[in-house]
Amino acid sequence: MKTLKIEDLSKNFGSTEVLKKINLEIDEGNFLVLLGPSGCGKSTLLNIIAGLETINEGNVYIDDYNVSKVEPKDRNIAMVFQSYALYPSMNVKENMVFGLKQAKTSKEKIEEQLKKVSTFLQVGELLNRKPSQLSGGQRQRVAIGRALVREPRIFLFDEPLSNLDAKLRVEMRREIKKLHQTLKTTVVYVTHDQTEAMSLGTKIAIMNHGVIQQNDTPEIIYNKPNNTFVADFIGSPSMNLIKGNLVQNSNKISFVAEGSDNSIQIPMNNYNFDKKIEFNNKEIYFGIRPEHIHFKKSNENDFEIKLRADLSEYIGHEQIVTFNYSNQEILAKFASTIKIQMNKEMSLYFDLSHISLFDKSSKERI
Amino acid sequence: MSVNAIASYKQLEQQSKVKNLILRWFLYFILILFASYFIFPLYVMIVTSFKTMEEIRQGTLLTLPGELNFKSWAVAWGGRGYGAGDTFLRPYFWNSIKMVVPAVVVSTFIGAMTGYVLTKWRFKGDSWIFLFLLFGCFIPFQAILLPMARTLGFLGISNSILGLVVVHIVYGIPFTTLFFRNYYVSIPNELIKAARIDGAGFFKIFFKILLPISAPIIVVTVIWQFTQIWNDFLFGATFSFGKAAPIQVALNNMVLSSTSVKEYNVDMASAIIAGIPTLIVYVLAGKYFIRGLTSGAVKG
């Protein structure tokens, strides 16, 4: 049984297609993050799961039951919003029990739930305050509390941390993680922040233009991006995508960057090509993350190359250095203790066990 | 810093102090001038209403009455006591109250409801409806007199207070809707979504979530509508006569129909009586009025 299943879901506002044939499944207890740039349809998808937005095509199942036409209140979900959406005229207690009261829950049960949740979230002493008397973090906590008291099957979070300042955001992120570890309730979480997505999700679904680009564990998304969009979107700075061609020589395949004579041999024992394709002269992007370009040789297979350093950005514990690789910019990440001389060639080592290759025309991983 | 520089700074400081002082006094002078220009008519009205006719004839506009004489107020409010042709304000004052209270309450409520729907339950073509409602704000009074007279006749409520109530409700809806729509548009839609997930329906969300935070805009709307309806003369004069007339019409009849001598003291007292209710509303709700006009989003 899947806790949540979305089947061939399409949604359009007028003539704009917001979601195109979305298919998604979540197992019990998973934490799914919908990640994507603004306007990619992730919030619309969440609103559809909640029942706040109608569907044009497709179905939504909760516990294998088709809820496509079920009212939000009867879907057994709870939602936490970016603006917290606490009812301004009610105090914290009234805010938290409003839903239970609507559902005609018995007084004893309401009291019991309220006590349990307010102790758990440590909002016990705030119960008589109005939302306007709370700090941002406290409001967020109450909003989560309001969702918790309903004991939903699925928690929906719509960018819950983006209104908080940087420090509080990290704190609340950890609390949400802890919350999930304790309660083990299924969560669908929308964000545009990749750090949030990586640290919270057991699964991440990356969306762009209303299409899911990749849906997998954070590790796979990071190490084996499906296409150049995912490769570019995840990681800071993002993956280097070097333009060039594949060259096949008997059963050795190597990469030659545009305008360069150096050929990088692809380690066939280490790189699994997804598809059987014609390799020779194929135009591709050679993807390598900045942290996999080393200053010293660390691995026997490392590819050595001499490149000129153009720019160094110091960011505390590390530095990001821009190199020129036959007129393509390449970023590398080093510890900030290393002294780099500008405008001078130096030896670099590409760790070839962490590369990704993408077809230039389809932008898909090969 | 050299001694010279300090001296020149001191001189500059002195100069700017003098300049500021002169400007400030000039500012007060202008303000007082304008304030008196506006207060002067009120002063004349109040002073005149307490004078006897003898005093009015002998003194100037500005002279104070010899003693506080409430007689003209009594006449304005309750009449002289003889039967025919005695016009006084009391019955018409109550007419106006009976007209203004339901008209304000109903038009404010409908405006709130419409504003709520237009912002929180958007539907296809809703912005067109809002646009047409806005046109309602710009239709001149005169343009609707004839159609409205026909309508009231058709409904069988012409020349009645109920008829006036209906006219004012209909004419007020564009304004009240505009106020509430602009207020609710700044309230985050997530609030409505949260309430829907919590299981609240259309009316529950309106009464439990939105209305309790609408106090500022309710005050603005009530003041606006009260002033408009209470001070209206044209609709009153057109759609009612005789016993059903509101106070502004009665005031007009009273002042214009005095025979032989013009009783300025009674006229002034009547005019003040007719204006008092709006003053009371302003004084009671004035500070909310400013706050409501300037308040944007309700955060929280």
Contacts between the chains, C-beta under 8 A, distances in Angstrom:
chain1	res1	chain2	res2	distance
A	47	B	193	7.5
A	50	B	193	7.4
A	50	B	197	6.2
A	51	B	197	8.0
A	52	B	193	5.1
A	52	B	196	6.4
A	52	B	197	7.4
A	72	B	193	8.0
A	72	B	196	5.1
A	72	B	197	4.7
A	73	B	196	7.0
A	73	B	197	6.3
A	73	B	198	6.9
A	73	B	199	3.6
A	77	B	197	6.9
A	78	B	197	6.7
A	79	B	193	7.1
A	79	B	194	6.9
A	79	B	197	5.3
A	81	B	190	4.1
A	81	B	193	7.0
A	81	B	194	6.2
A	82	B	190	7.0
A	83	B	188	4.8
A	83	B	190	5.1
A	83	B	191	8.0
A	85	B	188	6.4
A	85	B	190	3.9
A	85	B	191	4.9
A	85	B	193	6.9
A	85	B	194	4.0
A	86	B	194	8.0
A	86	B	300	6.8
A	87	B	191	6.9
A	87	B	194	7.6
A	87	B	195	7.2
A	87	B	208	7.7
A	87	B	209	5.4
A	88	B	191	7.9
A	88	B	212	7.8
A	88	B	213	5.0
A	88	B	298	5.7
A	88	B	300	4.3
A	89	B	209	7.2
A	89	B	212	3.5
A	89	B	213	5.2
A	98	B	195	7.6
A	98	B	198	5.1
A	98	B	200	7.5
A	99	B	197	7.3
A	99	B	198	3.6
A	99	B	199	5.9
A	102	B	198	5.6
A	102	B	199	3.5
A	102	B	200	5.7
A	102	B	204	7.5
A	103	B	199	5.7
A	130	B	300	7.2
A	131	B	300	4.4
A	132	B	299	7.0
A	132	B	300	4.0
A	146	B	194	7.7
A	146	B	198	7.8
A	158	B	190	7.8
